[in-house]
Amino acid sequence: MKGQMLMTGILVVTHGKFSKEIIESAELIVGKQENITYLTLEHDDSVEELRSKVYESINLLERGDGVLVLADLFGGSPSNVIASNLKHLNFECITGINLPMLIEALVSRNTCSLSELVEKCMTSGNEGIQNLKEMLCARINQ
């Protein structure tokens, strides 16, 4: 594998169309991406069907460098479905997706291992949450 570029697959699973929209927003910043897909859970969708789609999507995205699954809400149906697939497939999952987290995943997935990517995404996701007014007031008062 030396000299070969990594390409961690990325699957985004959310309630509603958030997964589609956050990928499109990230691509506005980092450009069109490959080996990424999304799944949505709409009001009348079957959770069992979503479970099967998650399984199939992870298998399609796996190219030997792993798959990172990003979900919107810990404890929601998408994350529960993803968790049930952890018994059968080897992948990593982070809940609480936000735009900084997804951008980090897209720009770093070619240069680090899956476990390193999880750490980078967790850091970026957390650092992306700021109280802007508080920060600006602190700078003004310095």
Phi, psi and omega per residue, in radians:
M1 nan -0.127 -3.112
K2 -1.089 2.336 -3.129
G3 1.509 -0.205 3.138
Q4 -1.578 2.372 -3.113
M5 -1.333 2.386 3.063
L6 -1.242 2.694 3.034
M7 -2.652 1.418 3.086
T8 -1.152 2.275 3.070
G9 -1.315 2.588 -3.138
I10 -2.248 2.251 3.078
L11 -2.119 2.240 3.103
V12 -1.967 2.202 -3.099
V13 -2.230 2.141 -3.088
T14 -2.521 2.950 2.935
H15 -1.254 2.417 3.096
G16 1.083 -2.768 -3.039
K17 -1.561 0.214 -3.117
F18 -0.965 -0.710 -3.110
S19 -1.070 -0.789 3.125
K20 -1.098 -0.802 -3.059
E21 -1.209 -0.663 -3.122
I22 -1.245 -0.575 3.057
I23 -1.151 -0.781 3.128
E24 -1.101 -0.655 3.100
S25 -1.145 -0.758 3.120
A26 -1.109 -0.689 3.140
E27 -1.176 -0.432 3.014
L28 -1.080 -0.547 -3.071
I29 -1.607 -0.777 -3.026
V30 -1.882 -0.035 3.137
G31 1.608 2.933 -3.110
K32 -1.050 2.421 -3.070
Q33 -2.036 2.723 3.019
E34 -2.047 2.883 -3.122
N35 0.964 0.779 3.052
I36 -2.455 2.471 3.063
T37 -2.615 3.046 -3.116
Y38 -2.434 2.754 3.008
L39 -2.305 2.571 3.119
T40 -2.120 2.667 3.005
L41 -2.071 1.893 -3.139
E42 -1.636 2.997 -3.011
H43 -0.882 -0.837 -3.051
D44 -1.783 0.208 -3.123
D45 -1.234 2.665 3.084
S46 -1.465 2.241 3.099
V47 -1.165 -0.615 3.099
E48 -1.100 -0.703 3.112
E49 -1.143 -0.695 3.096
L50 -1.096 -0.687 3.111
R51 -1.015 -0.774 3.118
S52 -1.147 -0.698 -3.139
K53 -1.172 -0.663 3.086
V54 -1.079 -0.804 3.128
Y55 -1.017 -0.872 -3.125
E56 -1.107 -0.740 -3.098
S57 -1.136 -0.746 3.126
I58 -1.079 -0.747 3.110
N59 -1.104 -0.661 3.126
L60 -1.225 -0.599 -3.093
L61 -1.407 -0.386 -3.098
E62 -1.229 2.017 3.114
R63 -2.142 0.378 3.116
G64 1.798 -0.207 -3.128
D65 -1.922 0.133 3.084
G66 1.632 3.006 3.137
V67 -2.336 2.325 3.029
L68 -1.864 2.149 3.098
V69 -1.835 2.279 3.130
L70 -2.036 2.232 -3.128
A71 -2.115 2.811 -3.053
D72 -1.423 -0.735 -2.911
L73 -2.408 2.048 3.076
F74 -1.052 2.256 3.126
G75 1.557 -0.137 3.084
G76 -1.384 2.983 -3.114
S77 -0.989 -0.763 3.107
P78 -1.023 -0.785 -3.118
S79 -1.216 -0.579 3.083
N80 -1.147 -0.706 3.097
V81 -1.125 -0.755 3.113
I82 -1.067 -0.793 -3.132
A83 -1.026 -0.668 3.140
S84 -1.152 -0.449 3.097
N85 -1.402 -0.265 3.109
L86 -1.108 -0.401 3.119
K87 -1.189 -0.498 -2.983
H88 -1.950 -0.352 -3.053
L89 -2.246 2.700 3.111
N90 -1.792 1.854 3.103
F91 -2.708 2.975 3.073
E92 -1.952 2.641 3.139
C93 -2.439 2.372 3.037
I94 -2.145 2.355 3.052
T95 -1.770 2.892 3.139
G96 1.428 0.577 -3.103
I97 -0.905 2.436 2.951
N98 -2.447 3.012 -3.034
L99 -1.110 -0.776 3.086
P100 -1.014 -0.671 3.122
M101 -1.099 -0.814 -3.111
L102 -1.156 -0.729 3.117
I103 -1.070 -0.744 3.095
E104 -1.041 -0.760 3.133
A105 -1.047 -0.728 -3.083
L106 -1.252 -0.672 -3.090
V107 -1.463 -0.363 -3.081
S108 -1.801 -0.212 -3.013
R109 -1.165 -0.290 3.123
N110 -1.600 -0.093 -3.015
T111 -2.169 -0.059 -3.124
C112 -2.485 2.886 -3.141
S113 -1.249 2.935 -3.141
L114 -1.080 -0.719 -3.137
S115 -1.185 -0.658 3.067
E116 -1.154 -0.658 3.137
L117 -1.105 -0.696 3.103
V118 -1.043 -0.801 -3.136
E119 -1.098 -0.782 3.132
K120 -1.078 -0.741 -3.134
C121 -1.156 -0.698 3.101
M122 -1.078 -0.774 3.138
T123 -1.111 -0.853 -3.131
S124 -1.091 -0.715 3.133
G125 -1.078 -0.752 3.133
N126 -1.222 -0.752 -3.122
E127 -1.197 -0.360 3.128
G128 -1.304 -0.168 3.134
I129 -1.707 1.930 -3.088
Q130 -2.394 2.641 2.986
N131 -1.651 1.685 -3.013
L132 -1.064 -0.767 -3.128
K133 -1.075 -0.771 3.132
E134 -1.087 -0.720 3.129
M135 -1.125 -0.782 -3.119
L136 -1.157 -0.717 3.123
C137 -1.111 -0.685 3.128
A138 -1.115 -0.674 3.132
R139 -1.214 -0.675 3.138
I140 -1.139 -0.654 -3.094
N141 -1.419 -0.009 -3.141
Q142 -1.356 nan nan
